Amino acid sequence: MTSSSRPRRLSAGLAAAALVLTTLGAATAASAVPAPTAAAEPGPLMNYVVNTKASPGHVRKVEKAVKAAGGTVLVSYGQIGVVVAQSTNPDFKTALKSGRDGREVQSVGATRTAAVTDGTTAASAAAPAGVASDLEAAATPVPDPREGEQWDLTQMKADQAHAITDGSRKVLVGINDSGVDDAHPDLAPNFDAKDSVNCTTNGVPDRTVGAWRPTTSDHGTHVAGTVAAARNGIGIVGVAPGVRIASVKVVNDSGFIYPEYAICGFIWSAERHMDVTNHSYFIDPYEYWCKDGADQGAVQEAVRRAVAYATGRGVLAVAAAGNSNYDLANKTTDTGSPNDTTPVSRTINNDCLNMPTELPHVITVASTVQGGARSGFSNFGLNKIDVAAPGSSILSTIPGGGYGKKSGTSMASPHVTGVVALMKSAHPWWGPLQLEAALRKQADDTACPAVPDARCTGTTQNNAFFGEGSADALDAVKRGW
């Protein structure tokens, strides 16, 4: 099966009144009954991010302001000063700032344009603890049955890297996507249930057993196979077949990744001490979130804080560049947003960001075809693309024990995530910034097309199509940058 995947639309809880943490760095969740709304007539149910200073005291005051404005606190992140709230008060944003505690609100923005249909958040059961070995993979790889079909591994020298290491069991990779089929025979050996979660009910972590599994999409399972399908004599092999993977479900059944889902995923990954996370999506409902939009600016800031927190906690995020064949360095228009109601054509500029891929210290990955040329759908942009990797017609795992082919920067990103996982295995003392620098340095310089293309600006060492070059799995494990 071949599909053209958009990152995002799949080209794309820890909630209960009994669990309310107030220490700095802890996430809090509440299911309190909403206070009466300030408006005479209730409006549609909407979710909001509310930004304040990152301290327990400031967060508590904002929580009081939310309730006074007729809202419910869904989850609070004292680590980054972000509260996710819900309300039917059509004047919620104004009411929030009008009370005594509203002085603590730095910014507030709706996370979507359509009414919330996520349902209520129920208390969750703890997931079973997983068992992981610290042993390295065998140094002499034995090909799996369909490994010969994986031209992508050969092109990025992953097959040669596997002669050195398949990756360490100590390395944990988060698959932030539509869920992972943990029963798939190529994924089960490397799946970590205890660190998996579902963030798609209002962005509140749900650890119910199996909540991390896919329901309507095979996208996350396909991504997971590219990263870490096991070397077990079955099917295919991932770029890093010896590392562990966890499912961080951030895509709902309709294919949307709303900001509160993504924020939940980044914070969860940080608190679970993941080493690298893959993000083959863009955050809905805007393909580009603009600073000068009241709602969009607040959301952009909240997501930026979540990414920065995860980076600071040792997590390197890798993301798909997008499949719109768009120059990210020269933005002019956006005709597809908001995608959850009625899109409008609008003028944008470079302050409008595709998230999370354009946020600081997120690795942005472009897609290539067999042979190394840029995939025609791949976004590009000088100093926007970090590296490139195979993303066209990629064979990987799909739910139910099967295999299929997909195309998209969604497929390119997990190749780089796998390379980072191998790099972390070989250099366990490296943090995100060292991994990021080494990834750029070890990439194979890739020149612009021989037939001139005015869009491919820059040099052979760094250009709009391939960034610093094509990701190289062999150099990632051989060289001590």
C-alpha positions as CSV (number, residue, x, y, z in Angstrom):
1,M,0.0,0.0,0.0
2,T,1.4,3.4,-1.0
3,S,0.2,6.7,0.4
4,S,1.4,10.3,0.3
5,S,1.5,11.2,4.0
6,R,1.3,14.8,5.2
7,P,3.0,15.3,8.5
8,R,0.1,16.1,10.8
9,R,-3.0,14.9,9.1
10,L,-1.1,11.7,8.8
11,S,0.7,12.8,5.9
12,A,0.1,13.5,8.2
13,G,-5.8,10.2,32.2
14,L,-3.4,11.0,34.6
15,A,-6.4,13.1,35.2
16,A,-8.4,12.8,38.3
17,A,-9.2,15.0,41.2
18,A,-7.3,12.5,43.3
19,L,-4.0,13.4,41.7
20,V,-3.2,17.1,42.1
21,L,0.6,17.8,42.3
22,T,1.8,21.2,43.3
23,T,5.5,20.9,43.3
24,L,7.6,22.8,40.7
25,G,8.2,20.6,37.7
26,A,5.1,18.4,38.2
27,A,2.1,18.3,35.9
28,T,-1.2,18.6,37.6
29,A,-4.6,17.4,36.3
30,A,-8.1,18.1,37.6
31,S,-11.6,17.1,36.8
32,A,-13.3,19.7,38.9
33,V,-16.9,20.7,38.1
34,P,-16.8,24.0,36.1
35,A,-17.9,27.1,37.8
36,P,-21.0,28.8,36.3
37,T,-20.1,30.6,33.2
38,A,-20.0,34.4,33.2
39,A,-21.9,34.6,29.9
40,A,-25.7,34.6,29.9
41,E,-25.7,32.2,27.0
42,P,-23.1,29.5,26.8
43,G,-21.0,29.2,23.6
44,P,-19.3,26.1,22.1
45,L,-17.0,24.1,24.3
46,M,-13.4,25.3,23.6
47,N,-9.9,24.5,24.9
48,Y,-7.3,27.2,25.7
49,V,-3.7,27.5,26.6
50,V,-2.9,30.0,29.3
51,N,0.7,31.2,29.8
52,T,2.1,32.5,33.0
53,K,5.4,32.5,34.9
54,A,6.8,29.0,35.5
55,S,6.3,28.7,39.3
56,P,3.7,26.9,41.4
57,G,2.4,30.1,42.9
58,H,1.7,31.8,39.5
59,V,0.2,28.6,38.1
60,R,-2.2,28.3,41.1
61,K,-3.4,31.9,40.7
62,V,-4.1,31.2,37.0
63,E,-6.0,28.1,37.9
64,K,-8.2,30.3,40.2
65,A,-8.6,32.8,37.4
66,V,-9.7,30.0,35.0
67,K,-12.4,28.8,37.4
68,A,-13.6,32.4,38.2
69,A,-14.0,33.0,34.4
70,G,-16.3,29.9,34.1
71,G,-13.6,27.4,33.0
72,T,-12.2,24.1,34.0
73,V,-8.5,23.4,34.5
74,L,-7.7,20.3,32.4
75,V,-4.0,20.1,33.2
76,S,-1.3,22.4,34.5
77,Y,2.4,22.3,33.7
78,G,4.3,24.1,36.5
79,Q,7.5,23.3,34.6
80,I,6.8,25.7,31.9
81,G,4.0,27.9,33.3
82,V,1.2,26.6,31.0
83,V,-2.3,25.8,32.0
84,V,-4.7,24.0,29.6
85,A,-8.3,25.1,30.3
86,Q,-11.8,24.4,28.9
87,S,-14.9,26.6,28.9
88,T,-18.2,27.3,27.2
89,N,-18.0,31.0,28.1
90,P,-17.7,32.9,24.8
91,D,-16.0,35.7,26.7
92,F,-13.6,33.4,28.5
93,K,-10.4,35.2,27.4
94,T,-11.7,38.6,28.6
95,A,-13.1,37.2,31.8
96,L,-9.9,35.4,32.6
97,K,-7.9,38.6,32.7
98,S,-10.5,40.7,34.5
99,G,-10.3,39.2,38.0
100,R,-7.7,39.7,40.7
101,D,-5.7,36.6,39.7
102,G,-6.0,37.5,36.0
103,R,-2.9,39.7,36.4
104,E,-0.8,36.6,36.3
105,V,-2.0,35.7,32.8
106,Q,0.7,36.5,30.2
107,S,-1.2,35.3,27.2
108,V,-4.2,33.1,26.4
109,G,-5.3,31.5,23.1
110,A,-7.8,29.0,21.8
111,T,-6.2,25.8,20.6
112,R,-8.7,25.2,17.8
113,T,-11.5,26.8,15.8
114,A,-13.9,23.9,16.0
115,A,-15.8,23.0,19.2
116,V,-14.2,20.4,21.4
117,T,-15.4,16.8,20.9
118,D,-12.7,15.0,22.9
119,G,-15.1,13.9,25.6
120,T,-14.4,13.9,29.3
121,T,-11.1,12.7,30.9
122,A,-11.4,9.7,33.2
123,A,-9.0,8.4,35.7
124,S,-6.6,5.9,34.1
125,A,-5.1,2.6,35.1
126,A,-1.4,2.2,35.3
127,A,0.2,0.5,32.4
128,P,2.1,-2.7,33.1
129,A,5.8,-2.4,33.6
130,G,8.0,-3.3,30.7
131,V,11.1,-5.4,30.8
132,A,14.2,-4.1,29.1
133,S,17.7,-5.6,28.8
134,D,20.8,-3.4,28.8
135,L,22.6,-5.7,26.4
136,E,23.8,-4.4,23.0
137,A,22.6,-5.9,19.8
138,A,24.7,-8.6,18.1
139,A,27.7,-7.1,16.2
140,T,27.2,-9.5,13.2
141,P,23.8,-8.7,11.7
142,V,21.7,-11.4,10.1
143,P,19.4,-10.0,7.4
144,D,15.6,-10.2,8.1
145,P,13.5,-11.6,5.2
146,R,12.5,-8.3,3.6
147,E,15.6,-6.3,4.5
148,G,16.7,-6.6,0.8
149,E,13.7,-4.4,-0.1
150,Q,14.9,-1.6,2.1
151,W,16.8,0.6,-0.3
152,D,16.5,3.4,2.2
153,L,18.8,1.6,4.8
154,T,21.4,1.0,2.1
155,Q,21.3,4.6,0.9
156,M,21.9,6.0,4.3
157,K,24.5,3.3,5.2
158,A,22.4,1.9,8.1
159,D,23.2,-1.6,6.9
160,Q,26.9,-0.8,7.4
161,A,26.2,0.8,10.8
162,H,24.5,-2.3,12.0
163,A,27.8,-4.2,11.7
164,I,29.0,-1.9,14.5
165,T,25.8,-1.7,16.6
166,D,22.1,-2.2,16.3
167,G,21.7,0.3,19.1
168,S,21.5,0.1,22.9
169,R,18.6,-1.1,25.0
170,K,19.3,1.9,27.3
171,V,18.1,4.3,24.5
172,L,14.4,5.1,24.5
173,V,12.7,6.7,21.5
174,G,9.3,8.3,21.7
175,I,7.0,7.8,18.7
176,N,4.8,10.9,19.0
177,D,2.1,10.0,16.4
178,S,-1.2,8.2,15.9
179,G,-0.4,5.2,18.2
180,V,1.8,2.1,17.8
181,D,0.6,-1.5,17.4
182,D,2.7,-3.0,20.2
183,A,1.6,-6.5,19.2
184,H,3.2,-6.3,15.8
185,P,5.9,-9.0,15.7
186,D,8.5,-6.6,14.5
187,L,7.8,-4.0,17.1
188,A,6.8,-6.1,20.2
189,P,10.4,-7.0,21.1
190,N,11.4,-3.3,21.4
191,F,8.1,-1.8,22.8
192,D,8.1,-0.1,26.2
193,A,4.6,-0.1,27.6
194,K,5.4,1.5,30.9
195,D,6.5,4.7,29.1
196,S,3.7,4.9,26.6
197,V,0.7,7.2,26.9
198,N,-2.3,8.7,25.1
199,C,-2.6,12.5,25.0
200,T,-5.6,12.8,22.7
201,T,-8.3,13.5,25.3
202,N,-7.9,17.3,25.9
203,G,-4.1,16.8,26.2
204,V,-4.4,15.0,29.6
205,P,-2.1,11.9,29.8
206,D,-4.0,8.7,29.8
207,R,-2.0,5.6,30.8
208,T,-4.9,3.1,30.4
209,V,-3.5,-0.1,29.1
210,G,-3.6,0.0,25.3
211,A,-4.7,3.6,25.1
212,W,-1.5,4.3,23.1
213,R,-2.6,1.9,20.3
214,P,-3.8,3.1,16.9
215,T,-7.5,3.2,16.2
216,T,-8.1,4.8,12.8
217,S,-4.6,5.2,11.4
218,D,-1.5,3.1,10.5
219,H,0.8,6.1,10.4
220,G,2.4,5.8,13.8
221,T,3.0,2.1,13.4
222,H,4.7,2.7,10.0
223,V,6.9,5.4,11.6
224,A,7.8,3.1,14.5
225,G,9.0,0.3,12.2
226,T,11.4,2.7,10.4
227,V,12.9,3.7,13.7
228,A,13.2,0.4,15.4
229,A,11.7,-2.7,13.8
230,A,13.5,-5.5,15.6
231,R,16.2,-7.8,14.1
232,N,14.3,-11.0,14.8
233,G,14.1,-13.0,11.5
234,I,10.7,-11.5,10.7
235,G,9.9,-8.9,8.1
236,I,12.1,-5.8,8.1
237,V,14.7,-4.1,10.2
238,G,14.6,-0.5,11.6
239,V,17.4,2.0,11.4
240,A,18.1,1.3,15.1
241,P,16.7,-2.2,15.7
242,G,18.2,-2.6,19.1
243,V,16.7,0.4,20.9
244,R,13.4,0.7,22.8
245,I,10.4,2.6,21.6
246,A,7.4,4.1,23.4
247,S,4.1,5.2,21.9
248,V,3.1,8.8,22.7
249,K,-0.3,9.1,21.0
250,V,-0.9,12.7,19.9
251,V,-3.2,12.2,16.9
252,N,-6.9,11.8,17.5
253,D,-9.3,9.6,15.6
254,S,-10.1,12.3,13.1
255,G,-6.4,12.8,12.3
256,F,-5.9,16.1,14.2
257,I,-2.9,17.1,16.4
258,Y,-4.1,19.9,18.5
259,P,-1.6,22.0,20.6
260,E,-2.6,20.5,23.9
261,Y,-1.9,17.0,22.6
262,A,1.5,18.0,21.4
263,I,2.4,19.8,24.6
264,C,1.3,16.8,26.6
265,G,3.6,14.6,24.4
266,F,6.6,16.8,24.8
267,I,6.2,17.1,28.6
268,W,5.6,13.4,28.9
269,S,8.7,12.6,26.9
270,A,10.7,14.8,29.1
271,E,9.4,13.4,32.4
272,R,10.0,9.8,31.1
273,H,13.6,10.6,30.2
274,M,13.4,9.7,26.5
275,D,16.5,10.3,24.4
276,V,14.9,11.3,21.1
277,T,11.3,11.8,19.9
278,N,9.9,11.7,16.4
279,H,7.2,14.1,15.2
280,S,5.9,13.3,11.8
281,Y,3.1,16.0,11.9
282,F,2.3,19.6,12.1
283,I,0.2,21.0,14.9
284,D,-3.4,21.7,13.9
285,P,-5.5,23.6,13.0
286,Y,-2.9,26.1,11.5
287,E,-0.2,24.9,9.2
288,Y,1.6,28.1,10.2
289,W,1.0,29.7,13.6
290,C,1.6,33.4,13.5
291,K,2.9,35.5,16.4
292,D,0.7,38.4,15.6
293,G,-2.5,36.4,16.0
294,A,-3.9,36.6,19.5
295,D,-4.7,32.9,19.8
296,Q,-1.9,31.8,17.5
297,G,0.8,33.8,19.4
298,A,-0.2,32.3,22.8
299,V,-0.2,28.8,21.4
300,Q,3.1,29.3,19.7
301,E,4.6,30.4,23.0
302,A,3.1,27.5,24.9
303,V,4.5,24.9,22.5
304,R,7.8,26.6,22.3
305,R,8.1,26.3,26.1
306,A,7.2,22.6,26.0
307,V,9.9,21.9,23.4
308,A,12.5,23.9,25.3
309,Y,11.7,22.1,28.5
310,A,12.0,18.7,26.8
311,T,15.3,19.7,25.2
312,G,16.6,20.9,28.6
313,R,15.6,17.5,30.1
314,G,17.7,15.6,27.5
315,V,15.2,14.9,24.7
316,L,16.1,15.7,21.1
317,A,13.1,16.2,18.9
318,V,13.2,15.3,15.2
319,A,10.3,16.5,12.9
320,A,9.1,16.2,9.4
321,A,9.6,19.3,7.2
322,G,6.1,19.0,5.6
323,N,4.8,17.9,2.2
324,S,3.6,21.1,0.6
325,N,6.6,21.7,-1.7
326,Y,6.8,25.1,0.1
327,D,9.8,27.4,0.8
328,L,9.8,27.7,4.6
329,A,12.4,30.5,4.4
330,N,10.2,32.7,2.2
331,K,6.6,32.4,3.5
332,T,3.9,34.5,1.7
333,T,0.5,32.8,1.9
334,D,-1.3,30.0,3.7
335,T,-4.5,28.7,2.0
336,G,-5.2,25.6,4.1
337,S,-5.8,27.0,7.6
338,P,-7.7,26.5,9.8
339,N,-8.2,23.0,8.7
340,D,-10.7,22.0,11.4
341,T,-13.4,24.4,10.2
342,T,-13.3,26.6,7.0
343,P,-9.8,27.4,5.6
344,V,-9.2,31.0,4.4
345,S,-6.4,32.4,2.3
346,R,-4.2,34.7,4.3
347,T,-0.9,36.5,4.0
348,I,1.8,35.2,6.3
349,N,5.5,35.9,6.9
350,N,8.5,34.1,8.4
351,D,7.2,34.8,12.0
352,C,4.5,32.3,11.2
353,L,5.9,28.9,12.1
354,N,5.1,25.3,11.1
355,M,5.2,23.6,14.5
356,P,7.0,21.8,15.9
357,T,9.5,21.5,13.0
358,E,10.5,25.2,13.0
359,L,11.0,25.7,16.7
360,P,14.5,26.0,18.1
361,H,16.6,22.8,18.5
362,V,14.0,20.7,16.6
363,I,15.7,18.8,13.8
364,T,13.9,19.5,10.5
365,V,14.0,16.7,8.0
366,A,13.4,16.9,4.2
367,S,12.6,13.9,2.0
368,T,14.6,12.2,-0.7
369,V,13.8,9.5,-3.3
370,Q,15.8,6.4,-4.2
371,G,19.0,7.8,-5.6
372,G,19.1,10.8,-3.4
373,A,17.2,13.5,-5.2
374,R,14.7,15.7,-3.3
375,S,11.2,14.3,-3.2
376,G,8.9,16.6,-5.2
377,F,6.5,17.0,-2.3
378,S,9.1,17.9,0.3
379,N,9.2,21.4,1.9
380,F,12.5,23.2,1.6
381,G,14.2,26.4,2.7
382,L,17.7,27.7,3.3
383,N,18.7,27.4,6.9
384,K,15.3,25.8,7.6
385,I,16.2,22.2,6.6
386,D,18.7,20.5,8.9
387,V,19.2,17.2,7.0
388,A,17.5,15.0,4.4
389,A,16.7,11.3,4.5
390,P,14.7,8.8,2.4
391,G,11.0,9.4,2.4
392,S,9.5,8.1,-0.9
393,S,8.0,4.6,-1.1
394,I,9.3,3.4,2.2
395,L,8.5,-0.1,3.3
396,S,7.6,-0.5,7.0
397,T,5.3,-2.0,9.5
398,I,1.5,-1.5,9.6
399,P,-1.0,-2.7,12.2
400,G,-2.1,-6.3,12.3
401,G,1.3,-7.7,11.6
402,G,1.5,-6.4,8.1
403,Y,3.9,-4.3,6.0
404,G,3.2,-1.4,3.5
405,K,4.8,1.5,1.7
406,K,4.3,5.1,2.4
407,S,5.7,8.4,1.1
408,G,6.2,11.7,2.9
409,T,8.5,13.7,5.0
410,S,6.7,11.7,7.7
411,M,8.7,8.8,6.5
412,A,12.0,10.7,6.2
413,S,11.9,12.0,9.8
414,P,12.0,8.5,11.5
415,H,15.1,7.6,9.5
416,V,16.9,10.5,11.2
417,T,15.4,9.7,14.5
418,G,16.9,6.2,14.1
419,V,20.3,7.7,13.3
420,V,20.1,9.8,16.4
421,A,19.2,6.7,18.4
422,L,22.3,5.0,17.1
423,M,24.4,8.0,17.8
424,K,23.1,8.2,21.4
425,S,23.9,4.4,21.7
426,A,27.5,5.0,20.6
427,H,27.9,8.2,22.6
428,P,25.6,7.8,25.7
429,W,27.1,10.9,27.4
430,W,26.0,13.3,24.6
431,G,23.0,15.5,25.3
432,P,20.6,17.0,22.7
433,L,22.8,19.9,21.6
434,Q,25.8,17.6,21.1
435,L,23.7,15.1,19.2
436,E,22.3,18.0,17.0
437,A,25.7,19.3,16.2
438,A,27.1,15.9,15.4
439,L,24.1,15.0,13.2
440,R,24.8,18.1,11.1
441,K,28.5,17.4,10.9
442,Q,28.2,13.7,9.9
443,A,25.6,14.3,7.2
444,D,26.9,13.7,3.7
445,D,27.1,17.0,1.7
446,T,24.5,16.9,-1.1
447,A,24.7,19.5,-3.9
448,C,21.7,21.2,-5.5
449,P,20.4,19.5,-8.7
450,A,22.7,19.4,-11.7
451,V,19.9,21.0,-13.7
452,P,19.6,24.5,-12.1
453,D,16.7,25.0,-9.8
454,A,16.4,28.6,-8.5
455,R,14.7,27.4,-5.4
456,C,17.8,25.5,-4.3
457,T,19.8,28.3,-2.8
458,G,23.0,27.9,-0.7
459,T,26.1,25.8,-1.1
460,T,26.9,22.1,-1.4
461,Q,27.6,22.2,2.3
462,N,24.3,23.8,3.3
463,N,21.4,24.4,0.9
464,A,17.6,24.8,0.8
465,F,16.9,21.3,-0.4
466,F,19.2,19.1,1.7
467,G,20.3,21.3,4.6
468,E,23.6,20.1,5.9
469,G,23.3,17.0,3.7
470,S,21.9,13.4,3.8
471,A,21.9,11.7,7.1
472,D,24.6,9.1,7.4
473,A,24.0,6.3,9.9
474,L,27.5,4.8,9.5
475,D,29.3,8.0,10.4
476,A,26.9,8.5,13.3
477,V,28.3,5.4,15.1
478,K,31.9,5.5,13.8
479,R,33.2,9.0,14.4
480,G,33.7,10.7,17.8
481,W,32.8,14.3,16.8
